[in-house]
Every structure is written in structure tokens, then in C-alpha cells.
Amino acid sequence: MNVGEEMDQQRQLKDPQRIVVKIGTSSLIYPDGQLNLKTMDELAFVLSAACKHGRQVILVSSGAIGVGLNQLHLNKRPTEMAAQQAIAAIGQNELISIFNQRFASYGQQIGQVLLTHDVMDYPVSKQNVLNTFNKLMEMNAIPIVNENDTVAVDEMDHRTTFGDNDELSALVATSLNADLLIVLSDIDCLYDADPRTNAKATPLSVVTSVTDELLTEAGGSGTRFGTGGMVTKLKAAKRVMAAGSQMVLANGADPKIIFDILAGKPVGTLFTAATHARGLKNHG
């Protein structure tokens, strides 16, 4: 039995009742800029089904600027901040419109929540937002969250941007005491080496600690992970694990993978604190 098989047998996912699902731009938009309507429809189907089976679900969706670029037939993102924000406004409108259409076809109500970092930094505004989230879920609605790109900019002492939606999804998950964060990306899992250059690279089924060494190895280009953006996902996992919750990193090409994750099947990489892993070997 190899290490991957042994870890699969020992992997334990707590039964999650409150779930945050984050899907990245690469899963929602084709390389040519067109919206991946099939993925959006399947995502709506899976999350609607999860709600109908009694789970509370929050969706964190990227893609506003990418959708806006496509709507305006632009080949590249402009450098001017105001132009980027205007494009995000157009893209977010189209994005939520399609989500509303697709979720409605499965009889599922949604609600849009746009956030900036300062809203989550200040206790009063944060509590107001959390009250909104909780009330939406009481109404069996799925909150669809994105950064409010139309107003989020880096200013002197006024922190508004999250930097990426991996951070945003982890902050939402921990603030709402979610049991599980599912990060859907264009990668299958975390490997112990770069699978593009090392034929013996082994997928890690379980990670019980995200160390500084691991974060350093994941940063930059040409790392052993071979995929950009891994460091932000590891930071998200670290935040979620510190709060006593779990995170799964998996490929979002087919959102029905969420069914497998919730069923406890060993897909992707499960990030879980050692106390939840029943003595699993620490791969951090």
C-alpha cells in the first residue's frame, strides 16, 4: 500500500452542516473569455441539492472582471483603476444575473453579498454583515459573495481589498463558524512534488499543518507545486484549520465533485488539524 492509499483510508471528514464553497475565475471562464455556463449550471444544481438536504451553503464566486472583459469584448485588463472598477460593475451584474437564472431553475433562492475588507475589520459593520448572512440562511437562501471591486482600492490607512478570494472565502468561513470550506480551482490537489517534472509526485490526501516552510515552498514560480496561487490557498487553509474547521482543495472542472466531498470520498486534499485526523502523519 502506498502513502496516498494509506492516507485515504485514514482520512476523516466531519459531517459538515454549514459549508462555504469558493470557485475561481478559471473554473467559471474559458481561456477565450467566454462564460462556462455548463459549470455554472452544475454548480447551481449541486448547491441547491445540498440546501434541500438541510445543509447551509455560502458561495464565494470570483469572475466579475473576467466576465466584464468578455461583455465589453476586451482582450486585456486595463491598468487604470477606474476602468477596472467599471468593468467589474458590468461583469458582476452579468455574473449574478446568470447565477440567479440557474439557481431559480432548481427552485433555489439566492442573495448577493458584496464585501470590502474594512467592513469585516470593524466590529459593528462585521456583525451587521454576519446578521445578514445568518438571516439569508434561515430563509434557505444561498448567499453569493464576492469582493466589491467597484469600491475596493488600496488607500493609505484604509484597508478595503482582500487581495484574492481565497482570503475572502477563509474569512467568511471562519467568521460564520462554517464546518467546511471547499476551494474549487483548476488543480486536483496538493502534491508532495511538482507532478509536471516528477513522475513520482504523490497527491496528498490529508495535510494536518501548514507551516512557514510549506508556504515558502509554495510561493513564487517554478515551485514544487507547479501551479500559481497555491500559497493563497495554503494561507486560507491555515486560517480555517486554526479556527477548528476543515478545508478541501479540489478541481472545479465538474462541480459535482462536491457530492463526492460531502460523501467523504478521498478526492482533492483535506486540510484538517491533527486533533481531527486521528493521529495522521503530519505532511505539513
N, C-alpha and C positions, 0 to 999 in steps of 0.2 A: 504494500500500500504506500503511495507517495504522500508527501506532506499535504498537498492540496486535498486529497481524498480523506486523509485523517481529520483535517480541519473541517471539512464539510460535514463529517459525521458528528462532530462536537459542537457545531455552530448552533447557537440558541437565539432565536428572535422572540423577544417578549411580545405578547399579544397586544398590538397597538390599537388603541381606540381613537386617538387624535393624531392625525398624520399631516405633515407638511410635504408636499411634492414640489420640487423645483425642476423646471425644464429649461434647457438652454436654447439660445438662438439657433445653434447648429442643428438642433432636433426639430425646430419649427420652420426653418427656412432652407430651401435648397441652395446649393452653391451659386446658381444663376439668379438668386434673389427672389424666386417665386415662393409663395407660402406652401408649406407641406400640409395641405388640407386633410390628407389621409391621417397623418399623425394627430392633428388637432381633433379630428372626429373620434379616433380611437381613445385619445386621452379623455375626452368628454364622456365617452361610454364607460371607461374603466372607473373614473372618479364618481360618476353618477351611480354606478353599481355599488361602489364602496359605501356611499352615503345611504343607499337604500338598504344596505345590510347593517346599518346602525353605527358606522364609523363617522367621525367628524374629519373633514378634509379641508385643507387650505392649499391652494395652488399658487406658487410663485413663478411667474412667467416672464422671461426675457423677450426681446424681439421688437420693441417699439421702433427703434431707429432703423433696424433692418427692414421692417415692413414699410416704414415711411419712405425709405430709399426706393423700394420697389414701386410704391404708389406713385412716386414722382418721376419714375424712370431715370433715376440717377445711378451712375456706375460706381461712385465712390463717396465716402462720407466727407462732408465739408469740414474745414478746420474752424470756421467761425462758430462760436458757442451759440449765438442766437439762431443761426441756421440749423444747428444740430437739434436745438430745443424745438424749433418749429417742425422739423421732420419727425421728431419723437411724438409731438402732439398729433400729427396726422396718422402716424403709424399706430399709436396706442388706440386711437379711435377705431381704426380698421381691425386691430387685433381683438379688442373687446367685443366688437360687433360680430365677428366670426365666432368667437367663443360663445357669445350669447345665443347665436343661432344653433350651434352644435349642441350645447347643453340643453337648450329648450326642446330639441328633437328627442331627448331622453327624459323629458319631464323634470329637469333639474334646474332650480333657480340658482343664479349666481349674483355676486355683488362685487363691484370694483373697489379696491383699496389702493391708493397711490401714496407712497411714503417717502419722506426725506429723513436723513439721519437725525436732524435736530428734533424732529417730532418724537423719535424714540429715545432721545437723550434727556428730555425734560419730563419730570415725573407726571405733571398734570396732563400734558398732551399725550404722553405714552398711555396713561390709564384710560383716557378717552378713546384712544385707538383700540386698546385691548377690550374695552367695553363693547365697541362696535363689532369686533371680531366675534366675541362670545355671543352677542345677540344674533348676528348672522347665522352662526352655527345652531343656536337654539331654534331658529326659523328653518333649519335644514337647508340653508343656502350655503354655497361654496364661495368663500372669499377668494377673489383672484387678485393677487398682489403684484405690483411692480414698483420700481423706483419712479418717483415723479420727476422724470427727466426734464420737464418743461421749466422747472424752477431750481433743480438741484445743480449747484455750481460750487466750486471751491472758492471760499472767501476767507478773509483774514482769520477771525476767531469764530467764525460761524460755520460749523461743520454740517453740511447738508447731504453730500454724496456718500453712498455706501461703497463705491468703487467697483463692486460687482454683485451680482445677485446670489452668489454662493454665500457671501457675508450676510446679505439681506435675509436669505432663507434660514440661515442658522439663528439669526437674531429673532426672527418671527417664531421659529420653533421653540427656542428657549424661553422667550417672553410669554408664550402661550402654554408652556409646560407640555408641549407635544411629546408623545411617546416615541415617535419615529420621524426622521427626516429622510426622504428619498430624493437623491440627486440624480436626475437623468441627464446624461451627457452623450458625447459621441465616442466614449470609451467603454469597454466592457467592465473594467475593474482596475484595481491597483495590482501591479506586478512587483515581484522582487528583483526584476531587472528589466531592461528595455527589450520588449519582445521583438522589436524590429531588427535588433542586432544580436540578440542572444536567443538561440533556438531553445535553450533550456530554461528560459524565463518562466517562472511559476506564478499563476494567479494567486493572490492572497484572498482566501475566503473570509478570514477574520483578522482584524487589527485591533489590539487592545490598548494601544498607547500611541499618541502622535508626539514624537519627541522633536527637539530642535534639530537633531541630526537628520531626521526624516524630512523635515521641512526644508533644510538646506539642500538635501539631495534632490528634492522635487522642484526646486527653483531654477529659473533660467532655462536656456535652450540646450538641447543635446543631453538631457539628463537621462538617468536610467529608466525614467518613466516614459520618456519619448513623446509626451503629449503636453502641450501648453495648457496652463490653467490648473494643473494638478495641485499646486501649492495653495490656491484659494480653497479648493475642495478639502484639503487636509486641515486647513485652519477652521473651516466650517465644522469638520468632524471633531476637532479638538474642543471647540466651544460646546457642541452638542453633548459630547461624552462627559465634559466637566459638569454639565447640568444633570447628569444621570440618565440621559436619553441615549438613543441609538441612531445611527445613520447608515444607509445603504447607498453605495455608489454603483450605478448600473447603466447600461446602454439604453438610450431613449428612442432608438430607431423604431421599436414596436412598444408602445405604452402598455400593451397587455402584459408586459413583464412585471408590472405592478401586482397583478394577480399572483404570480409566482412568488414574489417577495412576501406578500401578505400571507401566503400559504406556508411560508417558512422554507421554501426551496432555496438551495445554495447557489443563487445567482448573484453576480456582482461581488462587491466587498462589503462585509458588515463591519462597521466600526462600533465597538461596544467596550465599555470599561471592563477591566479584568474581573470585577466582582460579579458581572453578569455573564461571564464567559466560562464559568465552572472550571477554572484552572487552566484555561487555554494557554498555550505558549505565546509569549509576547513577541509580536512581529514588529513592534514599534522601535 
